Each structure stands twice: as C-alpha cells, then as structure tokens.
Amino acid sequence: MTLTRDQELWGIALWVEKHHGDAGHEFIVSKIDQLTRTGEEEGAKLWQDVANRYEQLGERTSHSS
C-alpha cells in the first residue's frame, strides 16, 4: 500500500500527538527551527505542513469536548 503525501503528513501529526501529547507543538517548532538553521528548507517545509495538521487535530479534540 502506497501512502499519499497527505496521508504521510497526517501520520506524522498523529505520531507527534501520541508521543508528545501537549508538548507536541513545542516539538514541532523545535524541528522547524533546527532544520531552518541547518538550511534544510524542504525538511522545515515538511514539518510546517505537519504543524498545520497537528493544529487541526487540536481543533478536532477541542470541538468534541
């Protein structure tokens, strides 16, 4: 089974939520900062895309409360 890019990004966002919980946002920001500092623009863009999905996960859980 081949995943689409969108499915991969959602998978990473869910992994962050599972493994980092409430500290997930800080984890993602640190990844973006680290990759930006080292000039890895594509990696930083990937984590920015993950951040967008991670935020949507938070919106989903706050609406269901």
Biopython code that builds the backbone (N, CA, C, O; Angstrom):
import numpy as np
from Bio.PDB.StructureBuilder import StructureBuilder

atoms = [
    (1, "MET", "N", (0.839, -1.182, 0.000)),
    (1, "MET", "CA", (0.000, 0.000, 0.000)),
    (1, "MET", "C", (0.883, 1.244, 0.000)),
    (1, "MET", "O", (1.794, 1.376, 0.817)),
    (2, "THR", "N", (0.606, 2.122, -0.900)),
    (2, "THR", "CA", (1.362, 3.357, -1.005)),
    (2, "THR", "C", (0.541, 4.499, -0.406)),
    (2, "THR", "O", (-0.628, 4.690, -0.741)),
    (3, "LEU", "N", (1.176, 5.243, 0.478)),
    (3, "LEU", "CA", (0.502, 6.384, 1.099)),
    (3, "LEU", "C", (0.698, 7.630, 0.244)),
    (3, "LEU", "O", (1.737, 7.807, -0.392)),
    (4, "THR", "N", (-0.312, 8.485, 0.238)),
    (4, "THR", "CA", (-0.157, 9.780, -0.405)),
    (4, "THR", "C", (0.651, 10.685, 0.526)),
    (4, "THR", "O", (0.821, 10.368, 1.703)),
    (5, "ARG", "N", (1.135, 11.779, 0.018)),
    (5, "ARG", "CA", (1.880, 12.735, 0.838)),
    (5, "ARG", "C", (1.002, 13.235, 1.989)),
    (5, "ARG", "O", (1.469, 13.377, 3.119)),
    (6, "ASP", "N", (-0.266, 13.497, 1.691)),
    (6, "ASP", "CA", (-1.184, 13.980, 2.721)),
    (6, "ASP", "C", (-1.348, 12.942, 3.830)),
    (6, "ASP", "O", (-1.361, 13.293, 5.010)),
    (7, "GLN", "N", (-1.472, 11.676, 3.461)),
    (7, "GLN", "CA", (-1.597, 10.617, 4.461)),
    (7, "GLN", "C", (-0.332, 10.513, 5.314)),
    (7, "GLN", "O", (-0.413, 10.295, 6.523)),
    (8, "GLU", "N", (0.833, 10.668, 4.686)),
    (8, "GLU", "CA", (2.091, 10.646, 5.433)),
    (8, "GLU", "C", (2.134, 11.778, 6.461)),
    (8, "GLU", "O", (2.532, 11.573, 7.608)),
    (9, "LEU", "N", (1.720, 12.975, 6.034)),
    (9, "LEU", "CA", (1.743, 14.134, 6.928)),
    (9, "LEU", "C", (0.787, 13.937, 8.100)),
    (9, "LEU", "O", (1.124, 14.255, 9.241)),
    (10, "TRP", "N", (-0.412, 13.409, 7.817)),
    (10, "TRP", "CA", (-1.352, 13.120, 8.901)),
    (10, "TRP", "C", (-0.783, 12.072, 9.844)),
    (10, "TRP", "O", (-0.960, 12.159, 11.059)),
    (11, "GLY", "N", (-0.099, 11.079, 9.282)),
    (11, "GLY", "CA", (0.524, 10.047, 10.101)),
    (11, "GLY", "C", (1.572, 10.625, 11.041)),
    (11, "GLY", "O", (1.646, 10.239, 12.208)),
    (12, "ILE", "N", (2.373, 11.539, 10.542)),
    (12, "ILE", "CA", (3.392, 12.178, 11.391)),
    (12, "ILE", "C", (2.718, 13.005, 12.477)),
    (12, "ILE", "O", (3.125, 12.965, 13.638)),
    (13, "ALA", "N", (1.686, 13.753, 12.097)),
    (13, "ALA", "CA", (0.970, 14.570, 13.084)),
    (13, "ALA", "C", (0.374, 13.697, 14.186)),
    (13, "ALA", "O", (0.436, 14.050, 15.364)),
    (14, "LEU", "N", (-0.196, 12.572, 13.806)),
    (14, "LEU", "CA", (-0.755, 11.661, 14.807)),
    (14, "LEU", "C", (0.333, 11.056, 15.682)),
    (14, "LEU", "O", (0.133, 10.865, 16.881)),
    (15, "TRP", "N", (1.492, 10.751, 15.081)),
    (15, "TRP", "CA", (2.622, 10.229, 15.855)),
    (15, "TRP", "C", (3.069, 11.254, 16.898)),
    (15, "TRP", "O", (3.322, 10.908, 18.052)),
    (16, "VAL", "N", (3.165, 12.530, 16.475)),
    (16, "VAL", "CA", (3.557, 13.595, 17.401)),
    (16, "VAL", "C", (2.548, 13.681, 18.544)),
    (16, "VAL", "O", (2.931, 13.775, 19.710)),
    (17, "GLU", "N", (1.267, 13.648, 18.208)),
    (17, "GLU", "CA", (0.223, 13.725, 19.236)),
    (17, "GLU", "C", (0.347, 12.563, 20.222)),
    (17, "GLU", "O", (0.224, 12.755, 21.432)),
    (18, "LYS", "N", (0.590, 11.369, 19.708)),
    (18, "LYS", "CA", (0.685, 10.182, 20.554)),
    (18, "LYS", "C", (1.919, 10.205, 21.444)),
    (18, "LYS", "O", (1.840, 9.851, 22.621)),
    (19, "HIS", "N", (3.052, 10.615, 20.898)),
    (19, "HIS", "CA", (4.319, 10.519, 21.621)),
    (19, "HIS", "C", (4.698, 11.771, 22.403)),
    (19, "HIS", "O", (5.519, 11.700, 23.317)),
    (20, "HIS", "N", (4.115, 12.913, 22.059)),
    (20, "HIS", "CA", (4.495, 14.155, 22.726)),
    (20, "HIS", "C", (3.322, 14.856, 23.410)),
    (20, "HIS", "O", (3.525, 15.794, 24.181)),
    (21, "GLY", "N", (2.109, 14.412, 23.136)),
    (21, "GLY", "CA", (0.940, 14.974, 23.805)),
    (21, "GLY", "C", (0.880, 16.489, 23.731)),
    (21, "GLY", "O", (1.008, 17.079, 22.658)),
    (22, "ASP", "N", (0.684, 17.109, 24.887)),
    (22, "ASP", "CA", (0.554, 18.568, 24.951)),
    (22, "ASP", "C", (1.831, 19.296, 24.548)),
    (22, "ASP", "O", (1.787, 20.478, 24.210)),
    (23, "ALA", "N", (2.958, 18.609, 24.579)),
    (23, "ALA", "CA", (4.237, 19.227, 24.200)),
    (23, "ALA", "C", (4.511, 19.068, 22.701)),
    (23, "ALA", "O", (5.594, 19.415, 22.231)),
    (24, "GLY", "N", (3.557, 18.557, 21.965)),
    (24, "GLY", "CA", (3.741, 18.327, 20.535)),
    (24, "GLY", "C", (4.055, 19.580, 19.752)),
    (24, "GLY", "O", (4.909, 19.568, 18.866)),
    (25, "HIS", "N", (3.366, 20.664, 20.076)),
    (25, "HIS", "CA", (3.616, 21.920, 19.360)),
    (25, "HIS", "C", (5.065, 22.360, 19.533)),
    (25, "HIS", "O", (5.714, 22.758, 18.566)),
    (26, "GLU", "N", (5.571, 22.291, 20.753)),
    (26, "GLU", "CA", (6.955, 22.680, 21.016)),
    (26, "GLU", "C", (7.928, 21.756, 20.284)),
    (26, "GLU", "O", (8.956, 22.212, 19.781)),
    (27, "PHE", "N", (7.610, 20.459, 20.219)),
    (27, "PHE", "CA", (8.447, 19.509, 19.496)),
    (27, "PHE", "C", (8.531, 19.894, 18.016)),
    (27, "PHE", "O", (9.613, 19.915, 17.430)),
    (28, "ILE", "N", (7.378, 20.197, 17.425)),
    (28, "ILE", "CA", (7.341, 20.555, 16.007)),
    (28, "ILE", "C", (8.104, 21.848, 15.757)),
    (28, "ILE", "O", (8.872, 21.938, 14.799)),
    (29, "VAL", "N", (7.902, 22.845, 16.604)),
    (29, "VAL", "CA", (8.608, 24.124, 16.447)),
    (29, "VAL", "C", (10.115, 23.917, 16.526)),
    (29, "VAL", "O", (10.869, 24.526, 15.768)),
    (30, "SER", "N", (10.552, 23.062, 17.439)),
    (30, "SER", "CA", (11.995, 22.820, 17.567)),
    (30, "SER", "C", (12.538, 22.131, 16.316)),
    (30, "SER", "O", (13.658, 22.420, 15.894)),
    (31, "LYS", "N", (11.764, 21.226, 15.720)),
    (31, "LYS", "CA", (12.191, 20.574, 14.477)),
    (31, "LYS", "C", (12.315, 21.603, 13.354)),
    (31, "LYS", "O", (13.296, 21.603, 12.611)),
    (32, "ILE", "N", (11.313, 22.480, 13.235)),
    (32, "ILE", "CA", (11.343, 23.505, 12.187)),
    (32, "ILE", "C", (12.555, 24.416, 12.386)),
    (32, "ILE", "O", (13.274, 24.707, 11.430)),
    (33, "ASP", "N", (12.784, 24.867, 13.620)),
    (33, "ASP", "CA", (13.918, 25.748, 13.913)),
    (33, "ASP", "C", (15.243, 25.074, 13.586)),
    (33, "ASP", "O", (16.118, 25.679, 12.967)),
    (34, "GLN", "N", (15.385, 23.821, 14.004)),
    (34, "GLN", "CA", (16.626, 23.081, 13.761)),
    (34, "GLN", "C", (16.893, 22.942, 12.264)),
    (34, "GLN", "O", (18.011, 23.177, 11.805)),
    (35, "LEU", "N", (15.883, 22.565, 11.517)),
    (35, "LEU", "CA", (16.050, 22.372, 10.077)),
    (35, "LEU", "C", (16.296, 23.691, 9.355)),
    (35, "LEU", "O", (17.070, 23.743, 8.399)),
    (36, "THR", "N", (15.645, 24.751, 9.806)),
    (36, "THR", "CA", (15.856, 26.065, 9.203)),
    (36, "THR", "C", (17.290, 26.530, 9.434)),
    (36, "THR", "O", (17.940, 27.039, 8.521)),
    (37, "ARG", "N", (17.779, 26.351, 10.669)),
    (37, "ARG", "CA", (19.156, 26.761, 10.991)),
    (37, "ARG", "C", (20.193, 26.017, 10.162)),
    (37, "ARG", "O", (21.239, 26.574, 9.829)),
    (38, "THR", "N", (19.912, 24.769, 9.828)),
    (38, "THR", "CA", (20.876, 23.980, 9.061)),
    (38, "THR", "C", (20.655, 24.083, 7.551)),
    (38, "THR", "O", (21.328, 23.407, 6.773)),
    (39, "GLY", "N", (19.709, 24.932, 7.141)),
    (39, "GLY", "CA", (19.478, 25.169, 5.716)),
    (39, "GLY", "C", (18.681, 24.085, 5.010)),
    (39, "GLY", "O", (18.659, 24.032, 3.781)),
    (40, "GLU", "N", (18.033, 23.232, 5.767)),
    (40, "GLU", "CA", (17.231, 22.161, 5.171)),
    (40, "GLU", "C", (15.797, 22.650, 4.981)),
    (40, "GLU", "O", (14.894, 22.326, 5.753)),
    (41, "GLU", "N", (15.626, 23.438, 3.928)),
    (41, "GLU", "CA", (14.340, 24.092, 3.688)),
    (41, "GLU", "C", (13.212, 23.095, 3.432)),
    (41, "GLU", "O", (12.089, 23.304, 3.892)),
    (42, "GLU", "N", (13.496, 22.016, 2.704)),
    (42, "GLU", "CA", (12.442, 21.031, 2.420)),
    (42, "GLU", "C", (11.991, 20.330, 3.694)),
    (42, "GLU", "O", (10.801, 20.071, 3.871)),
    (43, "GLY", "N", (12.927, 20.024, 4.579)),
    (43, "GLY", "CA", (12.579, 19.405, 5.852)),
    (43, "GLY", "C", (11.750, 20.340, 6.716)),
    (43, "GLY", "O", (10.784, 19.919, 7.352)),
    (44, "ALA", "N", (12.139, 21.627, 6.735)),
    (44, "ALA", "CA", (11.379, 22.614, 7.505)),
    (44, "ALA", "C", (9.967, 22.753, 6.947)),
    (44, "ALA", "O", (9.007, 22.884, 7.706)),
    (45, "LYS", "N", (9.839, 22.723, 5.618)),
    (45, "LYS", "CA", (8.514, 22.812, 4.987)),
    (45, "LYS", "C", (7.664, 21.603, 5.360)),
    (45, "LYS", "O", (6.470, 21.745, 5.628)),
    (46, "LEU", "N", (8.265, 20.417, 5.380)),
    (46, "LEU", "CA", (7.543, 19.215, 5.777)),
    (46, "LEU", "C", (6.966, 19.394, 7.174)),
    (46, "LEU", "O", (5.785, 19.125, 7.397)),
    (47, "TRP", "N", (7.789, 19.846, 8.115)),
    (47, "TRP", "CA", (7.321, 19.998, 9.494)),
    (47, "TRP", "C", (6.315, 21.134, 9.636)),
    (47, "TRP", "O", (5.470, 21.091, 10.531)),
    (48, "GLN", "N", (6.383, 22.152, 8.775)),
    (48, "GLN", "CA", (5.354, 23.192, 8.785)),
    (48, "GLN", "C", (4.024, 22.594, 8.344)),
    (48, "GLN", "O", (2.974, 22.925, 8.895)),
    (49, "ASP", "N", (4.072, 21.710, 7.345)),
    (49, "ASP", "CA", (2.856, 21.022, 6.902)),
    (49, "ASP", "C", (2.314, 20.117, 8.012)),
    (49, "ASP", "O", (1.103, 20.031, 8.215)),
    (50, "VAL", "N", (3.217, 19.446, 8.725)),
    (50, "VAL", "CA", (2.809, 18.625, 9.862)),
    (50, "VAL", "C", (2.160, 19.518, 10.928)),
    (50, "VAL", "O", (1.138, 19.151, 11.508)),
    (51, "ALA", "N", (2.754, 20.684, 11.183)),
    (51, "ALA", "CA", (2.222, 21.611, 12.182)),
    (51, "ALA", "C", (0.784, 21.997, 11.856)),
    (51, "ALA", "O", (-0.058, 22.068, 12.750)),
    (52, "ASN", "N", (0.501, 22.245, 10.584)),
    (52, "ASN", "CA", (-0.865, 22.598, 10.180)),
    (52, "ASN", "C", (-1.840, 21.475, 10.508)),
    (52, "ASN", "O", (-2.944, 21.723, 10.994)),
    (53, "ARG", "N", (-1.434, 20.262, 10.244)),
    (53, "ARG", "CA", (-2.313, 19.124, 10.536)),
    (53, "ARG", "C", (-2.429, 18.885, 12.038)),
    (53, "ARG", "O", (-3.502, 18.549, 12.537)),
    (54, "TYR", "N", (-1.330, 19.059, 12.750)),
    (54, "TYR", "CA", (-1.343, 18.895, 14.203)),
    (54, "TYR", "C", (-2.318, 19.898, 14.832)),
    (54, "TYR", "O", (-3.062, 19.555, 15.751)),
    (55, "GLU", "N", (-2.308, 21.130, 14.335)),
    (55, "GLU", "CA", (-3.251, 22.139, 14.831)),
    (55, "GLU", "C", (-4.693, 21.709, 14.565)),
    (55, "GLU", "O", (-5.574, 21.919, 15.398)),
    (56, "GLN", "N", (-4.925, 21.111, 13.403)),
    (56, "GLN", "CA", (-6.270, 20.637, 13.084)),
    (56, "GLN", "C", (-6.694, 19.516, 14.027)),
    (56, "GLN", "O", (-7.869, 19.413, 14.381)),
    (57, "LEU", "N", (-5.748, 18.681, 14.432)),
    (57, "LEU", "CA", (-6.066, 17.636, 15.418)),
    (57, "LEU", "C", (-6.523, 18.274, 16.725)),
    (57, "LEU", "O", (-7.475, 17.809, 17.351)),
    (58, "GLY", "N", (-5.841, 19.341, 17.133)),
    (58, "GLY", "CA", (-6.215, 20.042, 18.353)),
    (58, "GLY", "C", (-7.592, 20.664, 18.253)),
    (58, "GLY", "O", (-8.356, 20.659, 19.219)),
    (59, "GLU", "N", (-7.910, 21.201, 17.086)),
    (59, "GLU", "CA", (-9.233, 21.789, 16.876)),
    (59, "GLU", "C", (-10.308, 20.712, 16.954)),
    (59, "GLU", "O", (-11.391, 20.944, 17.492)),
    (60, "ARG", "N", (-10.012, 19.560, 16.429)),
    (60, "ARG", "CA", (-10.962, 18.449, 16.438)),
    (60, "ARG", "C", (-11.271, 18.036, 17.869)),
    (60, "ARG", "O", (-12.430, 17.820, 18.221)),
    (61, "THR", "N", (-10.228, 17.926, 18.698)),
    (61, "THR", "CA", (-10.460, 17.468, 20.068)),
    (61, "THR", "C", (-11.122, 18.538, 20.907)),
    (61, "THR", "O", (-11.890, 18.216, 21.814)),
    (62, "SER", "N", (-10.844, 19.819, 20.625)),
    (62, "SER", "CA", (-11.467, 20.869, 21.428)),
    (62, "SER", "C", (-12.947, 21.031, 21.066)),
    (62, "SER", "O", (-13.751, 21.419, 21.913)),
    (63, "HIS", "N", (-13.313, 20.733, 19.802)),
    (63, "HIS", "CA", (-14.719, 20.819, 19.408)),
    (63, "HIS", "C", (-15.536, 19.665, 19.936)),
    (63, "HIS", "O", (-16.745, 19.794, 20.123)),
    (64, "SER", "N", (-14.885, 18.526, 20.183)),
    (64, "SER", "CA", (-15.633, 17.370, 20.647)),
    (64, "SER", "C", (-15.777, 17.335, 22.162)),
    (64, "SER", "O", (-16.454, 16.459, 22.700)),
    (65, "SER", "N", (-15.151, 18.272, 22.849)),
    (65, "SER", "CA", (-15.229, 18.300, 24.328)),
    (65, "SER", "C", (-16.526, 18.893, 24.802)),
    (65, "SER", "O", (-16.756, 18.992, 26.007)),
]
sb = StructureBuilder()
sb.init_structure("model")
sb.init_model(0)
sb.init_chain("A")
sb.init_seg("    ")
for serial, (resi, resn, name, xyz) in enumerate(atoms, 1):
    if name == "N":
        sb.init_residue(resn, " ", resi, " ")
    sb.init_atom(name, np.array(xyz, "f"), 0.0, 1.0, " ", f" {name:<3s}", serial, name[0])
structure = sb.get_structure()
